[in-house]
Amino acid sequence: MSADLRDLYQEIILDHNRSPRNFRRPAGANREVEGFNPLCGDHYTIWIDLAGETVRDFGFEGSGCAISKASASVMGTLIKGKGTEEASEMVEQFQRLVRGEMKPDLASLGKLAAFAGVSEFPARVKCAILPWYALKGALEQKEVVSTE
């Protein structure tokens, strides 16, 4: 990982872990899913307010490691206002990124590029992916998802 990405990784993870964005239950949420990572104990509830095909609002609560919390926080800032198809594409792209299956491009990925470093720690990949699995579950109207 480049020094720029390493610095971004540290900055994003620490900032979003300390001050997670959208750490709340949105009043108008109409989709809810619980996400579990049984290997490390991460557990989050994800809510979205879906208006037609647009994610109008997002929130999450629960507990987990810094990587999973930062991942949920960053995800929430990025998906608001996106259509369900674009949000689903973001889920797939994020999974490829943290698995090391795509090259991180800071210009096109923005804050998501910071999570490319997770691929260097295979045990942490499921931590980063958990909130994204939960988002996908919410879009597909599931109630519970797991990284296993």
C-alpha positions in Angstrom: 0.0 0.0 0.0 1.3 3.4 -0.9 2.1 5.9 1.9 -0.7 8.2 0.7 -3.2 5.3 1.0 -1.8 4.3 4.4 -2.2 7.8 5.7 -5.7 8.1 4.3 -6.6 4.7 5.9 -5.5 5.8 9.3 -7.2 9.2 9.0 -10.6 7.8 7.8 -10.7 4.8 10.1 -9.8 6.9 13.2 -12.1 9.8 12.3 -15.2 7.7 11.5 -14.6 5.4 14.5 -14.4 8.4 16.9 -17.3 10.3 15.3 -19.4 8.0 13.3 -21.8 9.7 10.9 -25.4 8.6 10.9 -25.1 6.7 14.1 -28.8 6.9 14.8 -32.2 5.4 13.8 -33.7 7.6 11.1 -37.3 8.6 11.9 -38.7 7.6 8.4 -36.8 4.3 8.0 -38.8 1.7 6.1 -36.1 -1.0 5.8 -34.2 -2.6 8.7 -31.6 -5.4 8.8 -29.4 -6.8 11.5 -25.8 -7.7 10.5 -23.6 -10.1 12.4 -19.9 -11.1 12.1 -19.8 -14.2 14.4 -16.0 -14.4 14.1 -15.3 -11.2 15.9 -18.7 -10.2 17.4 -19.5 -7.2 15.3 -23.2 -6.5 15.3 -25.1 -3.6 13.7 -28.6 -2.7 12.8 -28.8 -0.8 9.5 -31.8 1.3 8.6 -32.6 3.0 5.3 -35.4 5.2 4.3 -36.2 4.2 0.7 -38.3 6.5 -1.4 -39.1 4.6 -4.5 -35.7 3.6 -5.8 -33.8 6.3 -3.9 -32.0 6.0 -0.6 -33.4 9.1 1.2 -31.8 8.4 4.6 -29.5 6.0 6.4 -28.6 5.2 9.9 -26.9 2.5 12.0 -26.4 1.5 15.6 -24.6 -1.4 17.3 -21.1 -2.2 18.2 -18.0 -3.5 16.6 -14.4 -2.8 15.8 -13.1 0.5 14.4 -13.0 -0.9 10.9 -16.6 -2.1 10.8 -17.8 1.1 12.5 -15.8 3.4 10.1 -17.0 1.3 7.1 -20.7 1.8 8.1 -20.1 5.5 8.7 -18.4 6.1 5.4 -21.0 4.0 3.6 -23.8 6.0 5.0 -22.3 9.3 3.9 -22.0 7.9 0.3 -25.3 6.2 -0.3 -27.7 8.9 0.6 -29.4 10.2 -2.5 -28.3 7.2 -4.5 -30.6 4.9 -6.4 -30.9 1.3 -5.3 -29.0 0.0 -8.4 -26.1 2.4 -7.8 -26.0 1.5 -4.1 -25.9 -2.2 -5.0 -23.1 -1.5 -7.5 -21.2 0.3 -4.7 -21.6 -2.8 -2.5 -20.0 -5.0 -5.1 -17.2 -2.5 -5.8 -16.4 -2.2 -2.1 -16.2 -5.9 -1.7 -13.8 -6.2 -4.6 -11.7 -3.4 -3.1 -11.3 -4.8 0.4 -10.6 -8.3 -1.0 -7.8 -6.8 -3.1 -9.5 -7.7 -6.3 -9.2 -4.2 -7.7 -6.6 -1.5 -7.7 -7.5 1.4 -5.4 -8.0 4.6 -7.4 -8.1 7.6 -5.1 -9.5 9.9 -7.7 -12.6 7.7 -8.5 -13.1 6.1 -5.1 -12.5 9.0 -2.7 -12.8 7.9 0.9 -13.5 4.3 -0.1 -10.0 4.0 -1.3 -8.8 4.1 2.3 -10.3 0.7 2.8 -8.0 -0.9 0.2 -5.6 -1.4 3.0 -7.9 -3.9 4.7 -6.9 -6.5 2.0 -3.5 -6.7 3.7 -5.3 -8.1 6.8 -7.5 -11.0 5.7 -9.0 -11.5 9.1 -10.4 -7.9 9.0 -12.0 -8.1 5.5 -15.3 -9.4 7.0 -15.3 -6.5 9.5 -15.2 -4.0 6.7 -17.7 -5.8 4.6 -20.3 -6.4 7.3 -22.1 -3.0 7.0 -22.2 -3.4 3.2 -23.7 -6.9 3.5 -26.3 -5.4 5.7 -27.0 -2.6 3.2 -27.5 -5.2 0.5 -29.8 -7.1 2.8 -31.9 -4.0 3.4 -32.1 -3.4 -0.3 -33.3 -7.0 -0.8 -35.7 -6.7 2.1 -33.9 -9.3 4.3 -34.1 -9.1 8.1 -30.8 -10.6 9.1 -27.4 -11.1 7.3 -24.2 -12.6 8.4 -20.6 -12.7 7.1 -20.6 -16.5 7.4 
